[in-house]
């Protein structure tokens, strides 16, 4: 089992930035993804990367604003979010699995989530 703990959420004004971190421990895995779920909406894909740093992909809605990266010193996978919009408001989850990709069924370990709220 992989344990995932997200941090870094909060309240920010539109146009601002936040950096989310996902700390992983336990069994090894090959890929990590970030997903989000807004109130009343289904969970949606945000970004994914292989643990070795390749195969990075983003949702169209966040491409060029969000960056997924691995912090080797901290053993975390981070999501740098810039130019935030009110529609980015959601609970953000990190997930780990053997095969990364944009579909949540590809991941079998999930964190508890961290709230991101963007005010207009």
C-alpha positions as CSV (number, residue, x, y, z in Angstrom):
1,X,0.0,0.0,0.0
2,X,1.2,3.5,-0.8
3,X,0.4,6.3,1.6
4,X,-0.1,9.8,0.1
5,X,-0.5,13.0,1.9
6,X,-1.3,16.3,0.1
7,X,-0.4,19.7,1.4
8,X,-0.3,23.3,0.2
9,X,-3.9,24.1,-0.4
10,X,-5.6,27.3,0.7
11,X,-7.4,30.5,-0.4
12,X,-5.9,32.7,-3.1
13,X,-7.2,35.5,-5.3
14,X,-7.7,35.0,-9.0
15,X,-4.4,35.4,-10.8
16,X,-2.4,34.1,-7.8
17,X,-0.3,31.0,-7.3
18,X,-0.3,28.0,-5.0
19,X,2.1,25.0,-4.8
20,X,0.7,21.6,-3.8
21,X,2.9,18.8,-2.6
22,X,2.2,15.1,-2.4
23,X,4.3,13.1,0.0
24,X,4.5,9.4,-0.8
25,X,5.6,6.5,1.4
26,X,5.1,2.8,1.5
27,X,5.3,0.6,-1.6
28,X,6.9,1.8,-4.8
29,X,4.8,3.0,-7.7
30,X,5.5,4.1,-11.2
31,X,3.2,7.0,-11.8
32,X,1.5,9.8,-9.9
33,X,-1.4,11.9,-10.9
34,X,-3.2,15.0,-9.7
35,X,-7.0,15.1,-9.9
36,X,-9.6,17.6,-8.6
37,X,-13.2,17.6,-7.7
38,X,-15.3,20.7,-7.5
39,X,-18.7,20.8,-5.6
40,X,-21.4,19.1,-7.6
41,X,-19.0,17.9,-10.3
42,X,-17.2,14.7,-11.1
43,X,-13.5,14.2,-10.3
44,X,-11.4,15.3,-13.2
45,X,-7.8,14.8,-14.3
46,X,-5.3,17.6,-13.8
47,X,-1.8,16.3,-14.5
48,X,0.3,13.1,-14.4
49,X,3.9,12.0,-14.6
50,X,6.0,8.9,-14.3
51,X,8.1,8.7,-11.1
52,X,11.2,9.0,-13.3
53,X,10.0,12.3,-14.6
54,X,8.9,11.4,-18.1
55,X,5.4,11.0,-19.7
56,X,4.1,14.3,-18.3
57,X,0.6,15.2,-19.4
58,X,-1.8,18.0,-18.5
59,X,-5.5,18.6,-18.8
60,X,-6.2,21.2,-21.5
61,X,-7.8,23.5,-18.9
62,X,-4.6,23.8,-16.9
63,X,-1.9,23.4,-19.5
64,X,0.6,26.3,-19.6
65,X,-0.6,27.4,-16.1
66,X,0.2,24.3,-13.9
67,X,3.4,22.4,-13.7
68,X,3.9,18.9,-12.2
69,X,7.4,18.0,-11.0
70,X,9.2,15.8,-8.6
71,X,11.2,17.1,-5.7
72,X,13.9,14.4,-5.1
73,X,15.1,16.0,-1.8
74,X,11.7,15.9,-0.3
75,X,10.4,12.8,-2.1
76,X,7.3,14.6,-3.2
77,X,5.5,15.3,-6.4
78,X,4.5,18.9,-6.6
79,X,1.9,20.8,-8.6
80,X,2.8,24.4,-9.2
81,X,-0.4,26.3,-10.0
82,X,-0.1,29.8,-11.5
83,X,-2.6,32.2,-12.9
84,X,-5.3,30.6,-10.9
85,X,-9.0,31.1,-11.8
86,X,-12.2,30.8,-9.8
87,X,-13.0,27.7,-11.8
88,X,-9.9,26.0,-10.4
89,X,-11.6,25.9,-7.0
90,X,-11.8,22.2,-6.0
91,X,-10.4,19.6,-3.7
92,X,-7.2,18.4,-5.2
93,X,-6.1,14.8,-4.8
94,X,-2.9,13.0,-5.6
95,X,-3.0,9.4,-6.7
96,X,-0.4,6.7,-7.3
97,X,-0.4,3.7,-9.5
98,X,1.5,1.3,-11.7
99,X,0.4,3.0,-14.9
100,X,-0.1,6.8,-15.2
101,X,-2.6,8.5,-17.4
102,X,-5.7,10.8,-17.4
103,X,-8.2,8.2,-16.1
104,X,-8.7,7.8,-12.4
105,X,-9.1,4.0,-12.7
106,X,-5.4,3.8,-13.5
107,X,-4.6,4.7,-9.9
108,X,-5.2,2.5,-6.9
109,X,-3.9,4.7,-4.1
110,X,-5.3,8.1,-3.2
111,X,-4.6,10.9,-0.8
112,X,-7.2,12.6,1.4
113,X,-7.2,15.7,-0.7
114,X,-6.5,19.4,-0.1
115,X,-8.9,22.3,-0.7
116,X,-8.0,25.0,-3.1
117,X,-10.3,28.0,-3.2
118,X,-9.8,30.8,-5.7
119,X,-11.7,34.0,-5.1
120,X,-12.7,36.4,-7.9
